[in-house]
Amino acid sequence: MSIDYTALKAELDAGHPVTDAYDADDQAAADQLNLANIEVDKLTTGQEAADATDGNEFNHASISDAQRQIWIGVLGWDTINLHAGIGLETATGMWNQGNTPNTKAALIATRTEMVSRTSQLGFGKNELTSDHVAYARAL
């Protein structure tokens, strides 16, 4: 892991985007940086979408055979953008009905993930230590 200590110092001075000021204790500040508490948009994999699809809802009478075939095709994509474009339009057209709440909720859950500030800053995943924080603060 390569750490830009100047960038880390700037982050420590600016404060965490969710929890505001970093703790004065170096270990506590490192823990704040390493905690996955920032929600970010992400693309959904075809496997995630397949796992999110409720079989009973997929086979519900309100879903046409044509829609089922389209959805099966979408599930073959490596990634599905459920934020915009055809991925969102296809999912909304099928799963934004009152009789498909399980699939709709499960698909919505695949649209985001929680990440740490450490990861967001490019310092790896939850790898900052109190020594890193102390060094950056000393600059």
N, C-alpha and C positions, 0 to 999 in steps of 0.2 A: 504494500500500500504506500503510495506516495502522497505526502501531505504538504500542501502549500500553507506553511505556517503564517504567512502574511494574510492569506484569505481566512484562515482559522481565527486569527486575532481580530480581523474585521468583523467576523461573525459573532465572536464573543462580545465585542464592543456594541454591536448593533442589537443583539438580542434574538432570541428564537422566535420564528414567525407564529408559533402557537402559544408557547409558554412565556413569552416576553423575556425579561432579563435573565441571564444565566446566573446560576448560583455562584457565590463567591468561593465555595469549596470546589477544588479542581475535580474531584471524583464525582461530585453531584452534577457539575457542569458537563462532564463527559457522559454521564448517564442521561442527561437531558438531550444531548446531541445524538446519542445512540438509540433513544427510544423511538420506535416506529409509531408516530402519532400525527403524521401529516398525510392527509388523504389526497391522492393524485389520480387523475384520469389515466386509464390504460386501455389497450386493445384487449378484446376477449379472444381466447383461442377457440377453435372449433370444438375441441374436447370440452372446454369449460361450458360452452353453449349447449353441447349435447348433454352434459351432466346436469345442467340447469333445466332441461326440458322435462316436464312432468309427463309421463306416458299416458296417463288418463286424460290430461288436457290436450295432448297431441292428437289423441284419438277421439276427441269430443266432436259431436255432430256439427258444431259451429265452425270447425276447421275443415276446409274443403280438401279434396284429394290433390288439387293443384297446389294449394298452399303447403301441404305436407311435402310434396315433391320439391318445391322451392326451398323449404326449410332444410330438408335433407341435403340439398346442394350447398346451402350456406354452411352447414355443419362440416362440410369437407374443406372449407377454407382454412388456411393456417391461422389467420387472424381476422376478426370481425370488428369493424368500427361501430360500436353501439352508441356513438356520440353524434354521428352525421352520416350522410350518404345512404347507399343502398342497404347497408347492414342495419342501420337504424330504422329505415323505412320498412324493411321486410319484417324485422322483429316487432315493430309497433303495429303493423298491419295484422299480424297473427296474434300477438300476446297482449294487446291493449284492450282486451275484451273483459267484461265482468266475470266470465266463466273460466278464466285462465290466471287466477291470482298467484298460484304457486310458481309457474314458469316466469311470469312477469317479475315477481319479486326476486327470484333467483338470478335472472338475467341482469337486473339492475345491480345486484350485488357484485357481478363480475366486471362492471364498468370501472371500478376504482380499486385501488390498493393502498395500504398504509405503508409509508416509508419513513425512515429516520432522516433527520437533518444531515447526519453524517453521510448517508447514502446520496442524498440530494446534492450535497456539495462535492460529491465525487471522491470522498475519502474512503470508500469501501463500505461494507455493511457492518455497522455497529462495532467498529474496531478502534475508536478513539479511546485513549486511556487518560488517566489523570496526568501522566507525564507529558502527553501531547498538549493538553490544555495548559499546564504550567509553563511549558516552553513557549507556547504562543503568547501567553499573557506577559511573559518576560521581555518580549521584543519591544 
